[in-house]
Structure formats: C-alpha cells, structure tokens
C-alpha cells in the first residue's frame, strides 16, 4: 500500500468517527460537572430544592419507643436463655 492510500483511509476513518461523535453528542447526554455547583442570583444552589423535614407525631414517637423497649426485652430474654 502506498503512503497516500493509508493517509486517505485514515482521513475516511476520522471523518466517520467525527460523524458518530456528533450524533452521540446530540442525544443530550451531559457529563457530570466537577467543582462547586452553580448558584442563583440570590446565592442559593441551582440544584434540586431542599426536601421538607418530616415531623413525627408524639403518638408515633411513643409507638416507636414502645417497640424498641419490647425488642430490647426480647433480646435480653434470648441472651438469658443462652447463658
């Protein structure tokens, strides 16, 4: 093969790869950004809004406390049974 033929084949391959790259780039897939996130004009982050804090009712807190006490009692009884 002559040098000119090799160079011509390389150019064809480069053109084909550039076309494939352009098609893949047009799909809207964005690479993850590095560094600090962008800020709004008021100084807040542009990212997703902050999640609301979930509050537990006193009844719910009491149910959980009771369930934990029962669990501890079960574990303590199981530990006595093994010893």
MORA-V558325 format. One record per residue. SS is DSSP state (A for helix, B for strand, O for the rest). PHI is phi in degrees with one decimal (* if undefined). PSI is psi in radians with two decimals (999 if undefined). Layout:
ss=<SS | SS>
phi=<PHI | PHI>
psi=<PSI | PSI>
This chain:
ss=<O | O | A | A | A | A | A | A | A | A | A | A | A | A | A | A | A | A | A | A | A | A | A | A | A | O | O | O | O | O | O | O | O | O | O | O | O | O | B | O | O | O | O | O | B | O | O | O | O | O | O | O | O | O | O | O | O | A | A | A | A | A | A | A | A | A | A | A | A | A | A | A | A | A | A | A | A | A | A | A | A | A | O>
phi=<* | -80.5 | -60.5 | -63.8 | -66.9 | -63.0 | -63.7 | -64.9 | -65.8 | -64.2 | -61.6 | -63.3 | -64.6 | -62.2 | -62.5 | -64.6 | -66.1 | -65.6 | -65.9 | -63.6 | -64.2 | -64.4 | -66.1 | -68.8 | -69.5 | -81.2 | -76.3 | 88.1 | -74.9 | -108.8 | -78.1 | -61.2 | -84.6 | -103.9 | 93.5 | -71.9 | -70.2 | -68.4 | -115.5 | -74.0 | -65.8 | -86.2 | 94.7 | -84.1 | -70.1 | -79.8 | -69.4 | -57.9 | -66.4 | -67.0 | -74.4 | -71.9 | -75.4 | -93.0 | -100.5 | -102.6 | -72.1 | -59.7 | -65.5 | -64.3 | -63.6 | -65.5 | -61.4 | -65.2 | -60.5 | -64.2 | -64.5 | -67.1 | -63.0 | -62.2 | -63.2 | -61.8 | -63.0 | -62.6 | -66.8 | -65.4 | -66.7 | -67.1 | -68.0 | -66.3 | -66.2 | -76.9 | -75.4>
psi=<2.43 | 2.74 | -0.68 | -0.64 | -0.72 | -0.80 | -0.66 | -0.72 | -0.67 | -0.75 | -0.72 | -0.75 | -0.72 | -0.77 | -0.71 | -0.76 | -0.67 | -0.64 | -0.75 | -0.68 | -0.72 | -0.69 | -0.74 | -0.61 | -0.43 | -0.07 | -0.17 | 0.13 | 2.14 | 2.48 | 2.55 | 2.38 | 2.57 | 2.72 | -2.87 | 2.55 | 2.70 | 2.69 | 2.64 | 3.06 | -0.46 | 0.02 | -0.07 | 2.79 | 2.59 | -0.23 | -2.99 | 2.65 | 2.73 | 2.51 | 2.56 | 2.51 | 2.32 | 2.21 | 2.48 | 2.30 | 2.76 | -0.61 | -0.74 | -0.70 | -0.70 | -0.72 | -0.75 | -0.76 | -0.74 | -0.73 | -0.66 | -0.70 | -0.75 | -0.70 | -0.79 | -0.72 | -0.73 | -0.74 | -0.70 | -0.71 | -0.67 | -0.64 | -0.67 | -0.64 | -0.55 | -0.57 | 999>
